[in-house]
Structure formats: C-alpha cells, structure tokens
Amino acid sequence: KKIVFVSSRVHPGETPAQFVWDGFLNLLLSDDCRAVQLRSQYVFKMVPMLNPDGVARGHYRTDTRGCNLNRFYDEPTLEAHPSIYAVKSYLTSQKQNLKLYLDLHAHASKRGCFIYGNHLSSCERQLANQLYVKCISLNSPWFEYKGCDFSRKGMSGKDKRDNGLTKEGSGRVGIFNATGCTHCYTLECNYNEGLGTNQIGSCTGVNFPEGSAMANLFGESPINGYEGMKMKFDRYVGNPSRMTTPKYNREMFCNVGEGCAIALLDMAGSNPLSRLGGTVPTTNPSRGVTLASSNWIGVVNEIKQEITRKRGEWEVIDQSVEIEDGGGGGGAGKENHFAERWLDSGDCPMWKWAGDVQQWKQPERRGSMAGQR
C-alpha cells in the first residue's frame, strides 16, 4: 500500500490546523464507506503535533530554542530539530511508496482555506499536482481553489520573520526535493473567515429521501459535531455557492480535513460516493432548475487550460512533453502547437501517479447505495 502522510502544529499556535487534522482522522476512523475504501487502499501516517514543546509552552511559531522548524527540512539535525529529522528520514526511506505529503497550518492574514503547492516543470506532473487540490474544493465548500499558489517564487521566497531563511526549508519543498513526490502540500486556513463558499454536488449513487435536497446546504460535517458517528443523508447532500463571507468554526475546519481525505479517492477513481457530476441543490426550488457539478473530464480540462495559460511564465520546459512543430518554427512554435494539441485532445492524459498508472477519466458510478446509507 502507498503511504499518505499528514502532519500538524509545526507552528504550535496554529490551532485551525489541529481541527483539520481531527477531521481527516475522524473520517478515517468512521464506518463511512469512503473511509473503508481509504483504509483498504492506503497506509496513513498521522502526526498531530510536530512541535509538542512549543505547544506546551504556549509558543506561536517556534520551538523551545526559538527556531521555526518549518525552515529546516532541507538540512535538519537530530540534535537541533529531532521531530523534523525523524519525519524526513522516514519519508526519504519510503520515497518509492509516498503518495501524499500534507502539512497543515493556519494563516493570520490571507483569508480562506487554501494550499501552497510546488511548481513542477513537467506539465503532466503539474496537472496531477493541481488536480488533487481541485478535488478538495469539490468535496468541501470551505476550501478555496482560487486562493491556492503553485508558483516558483513560493518555493524559494524569504521570510523576514525567519532571519532570511527561505521556503526551500519548508516541509513541502524539502520533502519534494528529498523524495520527488508530486503531491507535497502546505494547507493553510485563516483563523477567522473565508471569501465565499464552493458549489459542491451531492454524492452520486445515493437514493435521497423526498425533501432532503435542501438539507445541510452549507455542508457542515455531522461526523465532527452535530450527530457524532451516526450516518445521515444530510452529509451526502451538496450545496450551492454563496458569496457571503463564512465565519469559520471547528466543524468547518474539520470538513476541510474530510475533503482532503476524500479527494484521494477521486484521484484514484475509487470513490464509491463521488460528488463529481452530482446534483447541486438550489436555493430556490420554485425555479425548477437543476444544476450539476463538474464531471471528471471537465475538471481535467479546466486545470489543463489553467496550466496552458501560465506555461509561458515557466522557466523550465520538460522535454518529455514537447511536441514537434510541423511548420518548422522555433521554441515558441513548439509551445503554441503543444498547447493547441493538449487542449483540443478529447482524451485525458495517462501518467504514473506514485507508481500506479491511472487513466484520468470520470470514475464509473457504482451501484446506488441502500437507504440506510
């Protein structure tokens, strides 16, 4: 089985990260059929506090020595950074099996829940990189894909608070450089509020009782608050997008954690209750309008177009994905020809995702779930 690694509280004062971690773990420990599928596919390595001394002492960002541990993943030492040294040593030894590295944080200024991802030179790898993040937004109304950053500058920028240390020593960059894992991320949640809510579809394959489509429009997770471990139809219902500014609470942070876990199943095409292509509840049933969320091919094409728009800004072009220009043009011609062919192709690309060849298409729907689901 491949390994999914999730860590939290390297910055001890970032409590929203702890709630996201709780939501991820609580889903895994539930009897939800998606949790059963996740446990059958992956081995989960969960670290609740990378900086327990800082938490115990009430520190905001540093350990007992005044160090920001999230700037030493490039060259950690056992004596000065024992938890970081242990994490990097283990993941490096398991780099052939590492599927996902996710480090959880909180942000004091930028609003919303979003991800800092790495900037990869290969278009195919960058597509896979951003697809996982997009899938989170399709499973949690509180996660904002538009706020995510996959820039090259985000992998090397300096922070004045850290005495000139760069983000090359952060977890997502340090682990990526050590393992080559495509899916290395820093997830950030604002302490207070977001910018809006996502439109997410209801889970496909569920027979909803009449009148339940308007239930739970904001998508709060009953598994992390309201109903304990009791399974209810409301948790499978989607929600329309809303422009109102959400004020975060524990249940919302936990829901983001669930979305991070469920997105793994959408990426692997093994989600028994996928929201891709699901019906979106309407806030005005009298209009009689039924919306549907994006299906898998639509999501892939959306990310392909985004990458193509930004491709001209990339400094490194992966030779393995260049397509020769039949007109005999130079590099610019090759790039334009590549973009045209890539966007117009009716087929989704194929590539190795952490060792498993996946064809990127909308997962086939499973049989409908029984009423008790």
C-alpha positions as CSV (number, residue, x, y, z in Angstrom):
1,K,0.0,0.0,0.0
2,K,1.1,3.6,-0.7
3,I,1.7,6.0,2.2
4,V,-0.3,9.1,3.0
5,F,1.5,11.4,5.5
6,V,-0.4,14.2,7.3
7,S,1.2,16.4,9.9
8,S,0.1,19.4,12.0
9,R,1.3,22.0,14.5
10,V,4.9,22.5,13.4
11,H,3.8,26.1,14.3
12,P,2.4,25.5,17.7
13,G,-0.1,28.4,17.8
14,E,-1.9,27.4,14.6
15,T,-4.9,25.7,16.2
16,P,-7.1,25.6,13.0
17,A,-4.6,23.1,11.6
18,Q,-5.4,20.8,14.6
19,F,-9.1,20.8,13.7
20,V,-8.3,20.0,10.1
21,W,-6.2,17.1,11.2
22,D,-9.0,16.0,13.5
23,G,-11.5,16.0,10.7
24,F,-9.2,13.9,8.5
25,L,-8.6,11.3,11.3
26,N,-12.3,11.2,12.4
27,L,-13.4,10.3,8.9
28,L,-10.7,7.6,8.6
29,L,-12.0,6.0,11.9
30,S,-15.6,6.1,10.9
31,D,-17.8,3.4,9.2
32,D,-18.4,5.7,6.2
33,C,-18.0,3.6,3.0
34,R,-15.4,6.1,1.8
35,A,-13.4,5.6,5.0
36,V,-13.5,1.9,4.4
37,Q,-12.2,2.4,0.9
38,L,-9.4,4.7,2.1
39,R,-8.2,2.3,4.7
40,S,-8.1,-0.5,2.1
41,Q,-6.0,1.5,-0.3
42,Y,-3.5,3.4,1.8
43,V,-1.4,3.4,4.9
44,F,-1.9,6.6,6.9
45,K,0.9,8.2,8.9
46,M,-0.6,10.9,11.1
47,V,1.5,13.3,13.3
48,P,-0.8,15.5,15.4
49,M,2.0,17.8,16.8
50,L,5.4,18.2,15.2
51,N,6.3,20.8,17.8
52,P,4.9,19.5,21.1
53,D,7.3,21.5,23.3
54,G,6.2,24.7,21.6
55,V,2.5,23.8,22.2
56,A,3.2,23.0,25.8
57,R,4.9,26.3,26.3
58,G,2.3,28.4,24.5
59,H,4.6,29.5,21.7
60,Y,3.1,30.8,18.5
61,R,5.7,29.9,15.8
62,T,8.9,28.5,17.3
63,D,10.2,25.6,19.4
64,T,11.9,26.0,22.7
65,R,15.1,27.2,21.1
66,G,13.3,30.0,19.2
67,C,13.6,28.2,15.8
68,N,10.9,28.0,13.1
69,L,11.1,24.3,12.5
70,N,9.4,24.7,9.1
71,R,12.5,26.2,7.7
72,F,14.9,23.2,8.4
73,Y,13.5,20.4,6.3
74,D,16.4,20.9,3.8
75,E,19.1,20.0,6.4
76,P,17.6,19.0,9.8
77,T,19.8,17.6,12.5
78,L,18.9,15.1,15.2
79,E,20.2,17.4,18.0
80,A,18.5,20.6,17.0
81,H,15.4,19.5,15.1
82,P,14.6,16.0,16.2
83,S,11.0,15.8,15.0
84,I,11.8,17.2,11.6
85,Y,14.8,14.9,11.3
86,A,12.7,11.9,12.1
87,V,10.0,12.8,9.6
88,K,12.4,13.5,6.8
89,S,14.4,10.4,7.5
90,Y,11.4,8.1,7.5
91,L,9.8,9.7,4.3
92,T,13.1,9.5,2.5
93,S,13.4,5.8,3.3
94,Q,9.8,5.3,1.9
95,K,10.0,7.6,-1.1
96,Q,9.0,4.9,-3.5
97,N,5.8,4.4,-1.6
98,L,4.9,8.0,-0.7
99,K,1.6,9.0,-2.3
100,L,0.8,12.3,-0.5
101,Y,2.6,14.7,1.9
102,L,0.2,17.2,3.6
103,D,1.4,19.6,6.2
104,L,-1.4,21.6,8.0
105,H,-1.1,25.2,9.0
106,A,-3.1,28.4,9.8
107,H,-2.8,31.8,8.2
108,A,-3.1,35.1,10.1
109,S,-3.7,37.4,7.1
110,K,-4.8,35.8,3.9
111,R,-8.5,34.8,4.1
112,G,-9.8,31.4,3.2
113,C,-8.6,27.8,3.3
114,F,-6.1,27.2,0.5
115,I,-2.9,25.3,-0.4
116,Y,0.6,26.2,-1.3
117,G,1.8,23.7,-3.8
118,N,5.0,23.2,-5.6
119,H,5.9,24.4,-9.1
120,L,6.8,21.4,-11.3
121,S,8.5,21.7,-14.7
122,S,6.5,18.8,-16.3
123,C,3.0,19.7,-17.5
124,E,1.8,16.2,-16.8
125,R,3.1,16.3,-13.2
126,Q,1.8,19.8,-12.7
127,L,-1.6,18.6,-13.9
128,A,-1.6,15.8,-11.4
129,N,-0.3,18.2,-8.7
130,Q,-3.2,20.7,-9.1
131,L,-5.9,18.1,-9.8
132,Y,-5.7,16.7,-6.2
133,V,-6.1,20.3,-4.9
134,K,-9.0,20.9,-7.2
135,C,-10.7,17.7,-5.9
136,I,-10.5,19.0,-2.4
137,S,-12.6,22.0,-3.4
138,L,-15.1,19.7,-5.0
139,N,-15.6,17.9,-1.6
140,S,-15.6,20.8,0.8
141,P,-17.5,24.1,0.5
142,W,-14.9,25.9,2.6
143,F,-11.8,25.1,0.6
144,E,-11.0,27.8,-2.0
145,Y,-9.0,26.6,-5.0
146,K,-8.7,30.1,-6.5
147,G,-6.6,31.1,-3.4
148,C,-4.0,28.4,-4.0
149,D,-0.5,29.2,-5.1
150,F,1.7,26.9,-7.3
151,S,4.3,29.5,-8.2
152,R,8.1,29.0,-8.4
153,K,8.5,32.0,-6.1
154,G,6.5,30.3,-3.5
155,M,9.2,27.6,-3.3
156,S,12.1,29.9,-2.5
157,G,10.9,33.1,-1.1
158,K,12.4,34.6,2.1
159,D,10.6,35.5,5.2
160,K,11.8,38.4,7.3
161,R,10.4,36.7,10.5
162,D,12.8,33.8,10.0
163,N,16.1,35.7,9.7
164,G,16.4,35.3,6.0
165,L,15.7,31.6,5.8
166,T,13.9,30.6,2.6
167,K,10.9,28.3,1.9
168,E,13.3,25.8,0.5
169,G,13.5,24.6,4.0
170,S,9.7,24.2,4.4
171,G,8.1,20.8,4.6
172,R,6.5,20.7,1.2
173,V,9.7,21.8,-0.6
174,G,12.1,19.9,1.5
175,I,10.2,16.6,1.2
176,F,9.6,17.1,-2.5
177,N,13.3,17.6,-3.1
178,A,14.2,14.6,-0.9
179,T,11.6,12.2,-2.3
180,G,10.4,13.5,-5.7
181,C,6.8,13.0,-4.6
182,T,4.5,15.0,-6.9
183,H,1.9,15.6,-4.2
184,C,3.6,17.7,-1.5
185,Y,1.5,20.5,0.0
186,T,1.1,23.1,2.7
187,L,-2.5,23.6,3.6
188,E,-3.4,26.9,5.2
189,C,-6.6,28.0,7.0
190,N,-7.4,31.6,8.0
191,Y,-8.1,31.8,11.7
192,N,-11.4,33.7,11.2
193,E,-13.0,33.8,7.8
194,G,-13.1,32.9,4.2
195,L,-14.1,34.7,1.0
196,G,-17.1,32.6,0.0
197,T,-18.3,29.0,-0.4
198,N,-17.9,26.5,-3.1
199,Q,-20.6,24.9,-5.1
200,I,-20.4,21.1,-4.5
201,G,-22.6,18.3,-5.8
202,S,-24.5,15.7,-3.9
203,C,-22.9,12.3,-3.7
204,T,-23.8,10.2,-6.7
205,G,-25.3,6.7,-6.1
206,V,-27.3,7.7,-3.0
207,N,-31.1,7.4,-3.0
208,F,-32.1,10.6,-1.2
209,P,-35.5,10.7,0.6
210,E,-38.0,13.1,-0.8
211,G,-37.5,16.6,0.6
212,S,-33.9,16.0,1.7
213,A,-32.3,18.0,-1.1
214,M,-32.4,21.3,0.8
215,A,-30.9,19.8,3.9
216,N,-27.5,20.9,5.2
217,L,-26.9,23.5,2.4
218,F,-23.6,24.7,4.0
219,G,-22.2,21.2,4.1
220,E,-21.2,21.1,7.8
221,S,-19.9,17.6,8.7
222,P,-22.1,15.8,11.2
223,I,-19.3,13.3,11.8
224,N,-17.4,16.1,13.5
225,G,-20.0,17.6,15.7
226,Y,-23.7,17.5,15.4
227,E,-24.5,13.8,15.1
228,G,-21.3,12.1,16.3
229,M,-20.7,8.9,14.3
230,K,-24.3,8.5,13.3
231,M,-24.7,8.2,9.5
232,K,-27.3,10.6,8.0
233,F,-28.4,11.5,4.5
234,D,-27.6,15.2,5.1
235,R,-23.8,14.5,5.0
236,Y,-24.1,13.4,1.3
237,V,-26.0,16.5,0.1
238,G,-24.2,19.2,-1.8
239,N,-24.6,22.9,-1.6
240,P,-24.8,25.9,-4.0
241,S,-22.1,28.5,-3.9
242,R,-22.7,31.6,-1.7
243,M,-20.9,35.0,-1.8
244,T,-21.5,35.6,1.9
245,T,-18.3,35.6,4.0
246,P,-18.2,32.5,6.1
247,K,-17.0,32.8,9.7
248,Y,-15.1,29.7,10.5
249,N,-15.8,27.3,13.3
250,R,-14.4,23.9,14.4
251,E,-16.8,21.9,12.2
252,M,-15.8,23.9,9.1
253,F,-12.1,23.2,9.7
254,C,-12.9,19.5,10.2
255,N,-14.9,19.4,7.0
256,V,-11.8,20.7,5.1
257,G,-9.9,17.7,6.6
258,E,-12.5,15.3,5.3
259,G,-12.3,16.9,1.9
260,C,-8.5,16.3,1.8
261,A,-9.1,12.6,2.5
262,I,-11.9,12.1,0.1
263,A,-10.0,13.8,-2.7
264,L,-7.6,10.9,-2.7
265,L,-10.4,8.6,-3.8
266,D,-11.5,10.9,-6.6
267,M,-7.9,11.0,-7.8
268,A,-7.7,7.2,-7.8
269,G,-11.1,6.7,-9.4
270,S,-12.3,4.6,-6.4
271,N,-14.7,6.9,-4.6
272,P,-17.9,4.9,-4.0
273,L,-19.8,8.2,-3.4
274,S,-18.2,10.7,-5.7
275,R,-19.6,14.2,-5.9
276,L,-18.3,14.6,-9.4
277,G,-21.2,15.2,-11.7
278,G,-23.6,15.2,-8.7
279,T,-26.8,17.3,-8.5
280,V,-26.3,20.7,-6.9
281,P,-29.2,21.8,-4.6
282,T,-30.8,25.0,-5.4
283,T,-31.7,27.8,-3.0
284,N,-34.9,28.5,-4.9
285,P,-36.8,25.2,-5.7
286,S,-39.7,27.1,-7.3
287,R,-37.4,27.9,-10.3
288,G,-37.2,24.2,-11.1
289,V,-33.6,24.5,-12.2
290,T,-31.3,21.5,-11.6
291,L,-27.6,22.1,-11.7
292,A,-24.8,19.5,-11.9
293,S,-21.3,19.8,-10.6
294,S,-18.3,19.3,-12.9
295,N,-17.5,15.8,-14.0
296,W,-14.0,14.4,-14.2
297,I,-13.2,15.3,-17.7
298,G,-14.5,18.8,-17.2
299,V,-12.2,19.2,-14.1
300,V,-9.2,17.9,-16.0
301,N,-9.8,20.2,-18.9
302,E,-10.2,23.2,-16.6
303,I,-6.8,22.5,-15.0
304,K,-5.2,21.9,-18.4
305,Q,-6.4,25.3,-19.6
306,E,-5.1,27.0,-16.4
307,I,-1.6,25.4,-16.8
308,T,-1.5,26.3,-20.5
309,R,-2.3,29.9,-19.8
310,K,0.6,30.0,-17.3
311,R,3.0,27.9,-19.3
312,G,4.7,30.9,-20.9
313,E,5.8,32.0,-17.5
314,W,7.7,28.8,-16.7
315,E,11.4,28.9,-16.8
316,V,11.9,25.2,-17.4
317,I,10.2,23.2,-20.1
318,D,10.1,19.5,-19.7
319,Q,11.4,18.0,-23.0
320,S,9.3,14.8,-22.5
321,V,6.1,16.7,-23.2
322,E,7.2,18.9,-26.1
323,I,5.6,18.1,-29.4
324,E,7.5,18.9,-32.6
325,D,6.1,21.8,-34.7
326,G,5.3,20.6,-38.2
327,G,5.8,24.1,-39.5
328,G,9.4,24.2,-38.6
329,G,9.1,27.0,-36.2
330,G,11.3,27.7,-33.2
331,G,10.6,27.2,-29.5
332,A,7.6,29.5,-29.4
333,G,6.0,27.5,-32.2
334,K,6.5,24.3,-30.4
335,E,4.9,25.7,-27.3
336,N,1.9,27.0,-29.2
337,H,1.5,23.7,-31.0
338,F,1.7,21.8,-27.8
339,A,-0.9,24.0,-26.1
340,E,-3.3,23.6,-29.1
341,R,-2.9,19.8,-29.2
342,W,-3.2,19.4,-25.5
343,L,-6.3,21.5,-25.1
344,D,-8.1,20.1,-28.2
345,S,-7.4,16.5,-27.3
346,G,-10.6,14.6,-26.5
347,D,-8.7,12.1,-24.4
348,C,-7.5,12.6,-20.9
349,P,-3.7,12.0,-20.4
350,M,-2.2,9.0,-18.8
351,W,0.7,9.0,-16.5
352,K,2.2,7.2,-13.5
353,W,0.8,8.5,-10.2
354,A,3.2,7.4,-7.5
355,G,3.7,4.1,-9.3
356,D,0.1,3.3,-10.3
357,V,-0.9,4.0,-13.9
358,Q,-4.1,5.9,-13.9
359,Q,-6.3,7.0,-16.8
360,W,-7.7,10.3,-16.0
361,K,-11.4,10.0,-16.7
362,Q,-14.6,10.3,-14.7
363,P,-14.9,7.3,-12.4
364,E,-17.7,5.0,-13.2
365,R,-20.6,5.2,-10.9
366,R,-21.1,2.4,-8.5
367,G,-24.5,0.8,-7.7
368,S,-26.8,3.0,-5.7
369,M,-26.5,3.0,-2.0
370,A,-29.1,1.4,0.1
371,G,-31.5,3.6,2.1
372,Q,-29.6,3.2,5.4
373,R,-26.5,4.7,3.9
